[in-house]
């Protein structure tokens, strides 16, 4: 099955979001009928040879787990113990893998992180663990047995290991054997343990969830940047001090009240769009590449495509449309929305649409901005 715009899971979206999303696991048997994995295990192994691709091998020796980092060579795949190869962000390098993200297009696209692909020999596993993000585990070639366990958090005991977060106590609650085209959804914090039964591949559609600490930090930065007031702590109607040097509960109540009042001020929300579109890897085009792309943009018959590695989002604001591209932020007139929406929905602008867009100064400016940020490319 080839995934295109509008491809859907065999899933009731409203029921899933109401009952399962961030709440409980869900097994979807035959979620992708006649699924043909968009990359083979051999192609994945070759991708891990590349120095600009993030890859790992986890080798299992009984209760001992060894982590190795790529790039790898053919010799690294000659191992006597069960092992697993994990390649991060394969969707950035293989467009057909990127199309798997269309399966979850009912969830805001800025929440999607990347598609990691793993290959395991018989018995290969990364051990019992939990993630801090949602994930859809799409079974590719072969079969993998998944055990689902307890809910975990930062206080859950782990085995002593410098690099891996392996649970020291896995409490089995459910078990599923996934075959090609099956999907297992797991919310954050749910313990899980997958073991290959024969050679297999798994496509993990992972979601990004900013740390609350980061949200607070970026919001505070935006608040301070927007603040032109010179205000100081004040304590009118102060109660007499009865014990020298004491910071009293009432003093702290005043501080908290003034802090909350300061936080409850209008702030430019651009900080959030910038944060959630920051790319994990550098996607800025080289100067000569950008020059070539800008020249190609005006060539008749070309198409503009959304770069698979790009993070693009937009927001309606009072002054128009704020466009967030790979951590950047620029506001455009409302008239760019049709072109931007088509790009976000279909991941491309055909030659006719592109030509019309270039005929309008504001949409031409938008396309230049997206090229400069590495969000689109022309071919």
PLY file of the C-alpha trace (Angstrom):
ply
format ascii 1.0
element vertex 379
property float x
property float y
property float z
element edge 378
property int vertex1
property int vertex2
end_header
0.00 0.00 0.00
1.35 3.44 -0.95
0.40 6.22 1.47
-0.78 9.47 -0.08
-2.62 12.59 1.03
-5.79 11.58 2.84
-4.56 8.11 3.80
-6.25 7.02 7.01
-5.90 4.40 9.67
-8.76 1.98 10.18
-9.64 4.01 13.24
-12.43 6.14 14.68
-10.48 9.36 15.20
-12.85 10.96 17.68
-13.07 7.82 19.81
-9.29 7.37 19.72
-8.61 10.94 20.87
-11.29 10.76 23.57
-10.46 7.33 25.00
-6.85 6.45 24.13
-4.64 9.42 23.21
-2.29 10.01 26.17
-4.40 7.63 28.25
-4.07 3.95 27.36
-2.51 1.62 24.74
-4.45 0.52 21.68
-3.74 -2.41 19.36
-4.90 -1.89 15.75
-4.92 -5.17 13.84
-4.54 -4.79 10.07
-4.44 -1.00 10.46
-2.67 -0.69 7.09
-4.11 -3.32 4.72
-1.58 -4.87 2.32
1.18 -2.76 3.87
4.45 -2.78 1.97
7.26 -1.44 4.20
8.74 1.65 2.49
12.30 0.61 3.31
13.77 -2.89 3.56
16.06 -4.12 6.30
18.95 -4.15 3.80
18.32 -0.54 2.79
18.08 0.45 6.45
21.40 -1.23 7.19
22.97 0.72 4.32
21.53 4.00 5.59
23.28 3.43 8.92
26.62 3.50 7.06
26.16 7.25 6.49
27.91 9.68 8.83
25.05 12.21 8.74
22.48 9.63 9.89
21.96 8.99 13.62
22.05 5.25 14.28
22.56 2.85 17.19
22.97 -0.85 17.82
21.81 -2.48 21.03
23.43 -5.84 21.66
21.93 -8.19 24.25
23.95 -10.64 26.34
21.51 -12.14 28.82
20.77 -9.33 31.28
23.57 -7.18 29.89
22.84 -4.49 27.30
25.48 -2.81 25.18
24.90 0.38 23.19
26.99 1.27 20.13
26.73 4.42 18.01
27.03 4.63 14.22
28.01 5.11 11.54
28.44 1.38 11.10
30.11 -0.97 8.65
29.18 -4.41 7.42
31.38 -5.93 10.12
29.20 -4.36 12.84
26.30 -6.54 11.69
28.21 -9.78 12.20
27.20 -10.44 15.81
26.71 -13.65 17.77
24.17 -12.22 20.26
20.63 -10.95 19.59
20.87 -7.33 18.45
18.81 -4.43 17.17
19.68 -1.63 14.78
17.85 1.67 15.34
18.01 4.48 12.78
16.60 7.84 13.81
14.65 10.20 11.55
14.56 7.91 8.55
11.69 10.04 7.26
14.22 12.86 6.74
16.12 10.73 4.24
13.47 8.52 2.62
10.34 10.29 1.32
8.34 7.05 1.28
8.97 6.68 5.03
7.96 10.31 5.57
4.56 9.47 4.07
3.85 7.28 7.11
3.27 10.53 8.99
0.08 10.97 6.94
-1.45 8.17 9.01
-1.56 10.51 11.99
-2.48 13.75 10.23
-5.54 14.11 12.50
-3.08 15.09 15.24
-1.52 18.59 14.89
1.55 18.20 12.69
3.73 20.27 15.03
3.35 17.43 17.56
5.02 14.89 15.25
8.75 14.39 15.77
10.09 11.79 13.35
9.90 8.19 12.16
12.53 5.92 13.65
13.02 2.53 12.00
14.47 -0.50 13.73
15.67 -3.85 12.49
16.18 -6.81 14.81
17.44 -10.34 14.42
15.57 -13.15 16.15
15.43 -12.33 19.87
16.65 -8.77 19.31
15.30 -6.17 21.71
16.09 -2.81 23.30
14.86 -4.05 26.67
11.94 -3.09 28.92
11.65 0.70 28.99
9.25 3.62 28.75
9.19 6.79 26.68
8.13 10.32 27.58
6.22 10.74 24.33
3.42 9.10 22.35
4.39 6.56 19.72
2.65 4.52 17.01
4.58 1.27 16.45
3.95 0.13 12.88
5.04 -3.43 12.17
6.99 -3.76 8.91
8.68 -6.99 7.87
8.33 -10.05 10.10
6.83 -10.25 13.57
7.56 -8.70 16.94
6.06 -9.64 20.29
5.22 -6.64 22.46
4.69 -6.86 26.19
2.98 -3.88 27.80
3.53 -3.11 31.46
2.92 -0.60 34.21
2.82 3.18 34.07
6.23 4.71 34.84
7.67 8.08 35.72
10.97 9.62 36.82
10.82 7.72 40.13
10.56 4.28 38.47
13.66 2.15 39.30
16.10 1.53 36.45
18.98 -0.87 36.01
22.41 0.75 36.45
23.55 1.69 32.93
25.37 4.75 31.64
23.48 5.00 28.35
20.24 3.01 28.48
17.13 3.41 30.62
16.21 -0.25 31.22
13.51 -0.92 33.81
14.64 -3.02 36.76
11.09 -4.27 37.40
8.76 -4.91 34.46
5.18 -5.73 35.44
3.48 -7.47 32.53
-0.12 -6.39 31.94
-0.75 -7.31 28.30
0.94 -9.00 25.36
0.53 -8.72 21.58
2.18 -10.37 18.59
2.34 -7.81 15.76
2.51 -8.77 12.09
2.96 -6.66 8.97
0.48 -3.75 8.92
-0.49 -4.00 12.59
-0.02 -0.92 14.79
0.36 -0.58 18.55
-0.21 2.88 20.01
1.48 3.63 23.33
0.97 6.80 25.40
3.81 8.41 27.38
5.03 6.60 30.46
3.73 3.11 29.60
6.36 0.39 30.02
6.86 -1.78 26.94
9.20 -4.52 25.79
9.42 -5.70 22.20
11.24 -8.88 21.14
11.68 -9.94 17.51
10.39 -13.37 16.52
12.63 -13.91 13.54
14.05 -10.97 11.62
11.75 -7.94 11.61
11.47 -4.19 11.12
9.37 -1.68 13.06
8.47 1.91 12.13
8.06 4.14 15.17
6.10 7.35 14.55
7.17 9.41 17.54
5.72 12.65 18.85
7.49 15.62 20.41
6.43 16.92 23.81
8.25 20.01 25.09
9.39 19.82 28.69
7.33 22.06 30.96
10.62 23.58 32.15
11.29 24.65 28.56
7.79 26.09 28.20
8.24 28.13 31.37
11.68 29.32 30.31
10.62 30.39 26.81
7.44 32.04 28.09
9.43 33.96 30.71
11.92 35.08 28.05
9.06 36.35 25.87
7.43 38.05 28.83
10.63 39.86 29.76
11.30 40.82 26.13
7.83 42.39 25.87
7.97 44.13 29.23
8.78 47.84 29.25
7.60 48.43 32.78
9.80 49.34 35.71
7.93 47.70 38.54
9.32 46.65 41.88
8.17 44.53 44.78
5.75 46.51 46.94
4.22 45.85 50.34
1.77 48.60 51.27
-0.02 48.02 54.59
2.96 46.07 55.87
2.54 44.27 59.20
5.11 45.08 61.92
8.03 42.64 62.14
7.99 40.64 65.37
11.14 38.51 64.84
14.28 40.09 63.43
15.46 38.68 60.08
12.36 36.55 59.41
10.81 36.16 55.97
7.18 35.66 56.91
4.46 33.64 55.16
2.61 36.88 54.46
5.71 38.28 52.71
5.80 35.25 50.40
2.08 35.56 49.71
2.71 39.09 48.42
5.59 37.85 46.25
3.46 35.07 44.70
0.57 37.45 44.08
2.84 39.93 42.32
4.50 37.19 40.28
1.13 35.82 39.15
0.01 39.33 38.22
3.21 39.81 36.17
2.66 36.48 34.38
-0.92 37.39 33.56
0.11 39.98 30.97
-0.40 39.91 27.20
2.60 38.21 25.57
3.43 37.58 21.92
2.68 33.86 21.50
5.38 33.48 18.87
7.68 31.86 21.43
5.58 28.68 21.35
5.59 28.28 17.57
9.34 28.87 17.51
9.90 26.25 20.22
7.81 23.45 18.72
9.25 23.91 15.22
12.90 23.89 16.26
14.55 21.10 14.24
16.62 18.41 15.91
19.21 18.57 13.14
20.65 21.49 11.19
18.48 22.01 8.10
19.79 25.41 7.00
20.73 25.26 3.29
24.27 26.08 2.21
24.66 29.46 0.53
25.34 28.04 -2.94
22.47 25.58 -2.58
20.11 28.39 -1.62
21.26 30.52 -4.56
20.60 27.62 -6.92
17.16 26.97 -5.42
16.13 30.64 -5.62
17.09 30.70 -9.29
15.25 27.43 -9.96
12.12 28.81 -8.30
11.38 30.99 -11.33
11.93 28.19 -13.86
8.67 27.24 -15.63
7.28 23.81 -14.81
9.04 23.25 -11.47
7.34 22.03 -8.29
7.88 23.17 -4.70
7.90 20.40 -2.10
7.91 20.41 1.67
11.27 19.13 2.89
10.72 15.90 4.89
12.97 17.15 7.70
11.27 20.54 8.01
9.11 21.69 10.91
6.43 24.04 9.64
3.43 25.50 11.46
1.33 28.65 11.37
-0.92 30.69 13.61
-3.64 33.27 13.04
-2.60 36.54 14.72
-4.04 40.04 14.75
-1.64 41.27 12.07
-2.05 38.30 9.70
-0.53 34.81 9.62
2.54 34.00 11.73
4.58 31.34 9.93
6.95 29.22 12.02
9.58 27.48 9.93
12.35 25.43 11.57
12.38 27.63 14.66
11.97 30.90 12.76
9.02 33.26 12.90
7.75 35.72 10.30
4.31 37.28 9.88
2.64 37.60 6.48
-0.66 39.05 5.26
-3.76 36.88 5.48
-3.70 36.36 1.71
-0.90 33.77 1.93
-3.09 31.32 3.85
-4.45 29.37 0.85
-0.96 28.64 -0.49
0.41 27.86 2.95
-2.50 25.54 3.77
-2.06 23.65 0.51
1.64 23.20 1.24
0.92 21.93 4.75
-1.85 19.60 3.57
-0.39 18.20 0.35
3.33 18.75 1.05
3.79 20.33 -2.38
2.73 23.07 -4.77
2.31 21.88 -8.35
3.74 23.97 -11.18
0.50 25.87 -11.86
-0.11 26.71 -8.20
3.53 27.69 -7.75
3.42 29.98 -10.80
0.32 31.74 -9.47
1.92 32.10 -6.05
5.05 33.64 -7.53
2.86 36.18 -9.32
1.83 37.68 -5.98
4.51 39.62 -4.05
3.36 38.41 -0.62
3.33 34.71 -1.56
6.65 35.15 -3.38
8.06 36.51 -0.11
6.59 33.51 1.71
8.27 31.06 -0.66
11.62 32.85 -0.32
11.30 32.66 3.47
10.53 28.93 3.33
13.47 28.26 1.00
15.85 30.24 3.21
14.71 28.33 6.31
15.14 24.94 4.62
11.41 24.19 4.80
10.86 23.61 1.08
12.89 22.68 -1.98
12.27 23.11 -5.70
12.65 20.47 -8.37
0 1
1 2
2 3
3 4
4 5
5 6
6 7
7 8
8 9
9 10
10 11
11 12
12 13
13 14
14 15
15 16
16 17
17 18
18 19
19 20
20 21
21 22
22 23
23 24
24 25
25 26
26 27
27 28
28 29
29 30
30 31
31 32
32 33
33 34
34 35
35 36
36 37
37 38
38 39
39 40
40 41
41 42
42 43
43 44
44 45
45 46
46 47
47 48
48 49
49 50
50 51
51 52
52 53
53 54
54 55
55 56
56 57
57 58
58 59
59 60
60 61
61 62
62 63
63 64
64 65
65 66
66 67
67 68
68 69
69 70
70 71
71 72
72 73
73 74
74 75
75 76
76 77
77 78
78 79
79 80
80 81
81 82
82 83
83 84
84 85
85 86
86 87
87 88
88 89
89 90
90 91
91 92
92 93
93 94
94 95
95 96
96 97
97 98
98 99
99 100
100 101
101 102
102 103
103 104
104 105
105 106
106 107
107 108
108 109
109 110
110 111
111 112
112 113
113 114
114 115
115 116
116 117
117 118
118 119
119 120
120 121
121 122
122 123
123 124
124 125
125 126
126 127
127 128
128 129
129 130
130 131
131 132
132 133
133 134
134 135
135 136
136 137
137 138
138 139
139 140
140 141
141 142
142 143
143 144
144 145
145 146
146 147
147 148
148 149
149 150
150 151
151 152
152 153
153 154
154 155
155 156
156 157
157 158
158 159
159 160
160 161
161 162
162 163
163 164
164 165
165 166
166 167
167 168
168 169
169 170
170 171
171 172
172 173
173 174
174 175
175 176
176 177
177 178
178 179
179 180
180 181
181 182
182 183
183 184
184 185
185 186
186 187
187 188
188 189
189 190
190 191
191 192
192 193
193 194
194 195
195 196
196 197
197 198
198 199
199 200
200 201
201 202
202 203
203 204
204 205
205 206
206 207
207 208
208 209
209 210
210 211
211 212
212 213
213 214
214 215
215 216
216 217
217 218
218 219
219 220
220 221
221 222
222 223
223 224
224 225
225 226
226 227
227 228
228 229
229 230
230 231
231 232
232 233
233 234
234 235
235 236
236 237
237 238
238 239
239 240
240 241
241 242
242 243
243 244
244 245
245 246
246 247
247 248
248 249
249 250
250 251
251 252
252 253
253 254
254 255
255 256
256 257
257 258
258 259
259 260
260 261
261 262
262 263
263 264
264 265
265 266
266 267
267 268
268 269
269 270
270 271
271 272
272 273
273 274
274 275
275 276
276 277
277 278
278 279
279 280
280 281
281 282
282 283
283 284
284 285
285 286
286 287
287 288
288 289
289 290
290 291
291 292
292 293
293 294
294 295
295 296
296 297
297 298
298 299
299 300
300 301
301 302
302 303
303 304
304 305
305 306
306 307
307 308
308 309
309 310
310 311
311 312
312 313
313 314
314 315
315 316
316 317
317 318
318 319
319 320
320 321
321 322
322 323
323 324
324 325
325 326
326 327
327 328
328 329
329 330
330 331
331 332
332 333
333 334
334 335
335 336
336 337
337 338
338 339
339 340
340 341
341 342
342 343
343 344
344 345
345 346
346 347
347 348
348 349
349 350
350 351
351 352
352 353
353 354
354 355
355 356
356 357
357 358
358 359
359 360
360 361
361 362
362 363
363 364
364 365
365 366
366 367
367 368
368 369
369 370
370 371
371 372
372 373
373 374
374 375
375 376
376 377
377 378
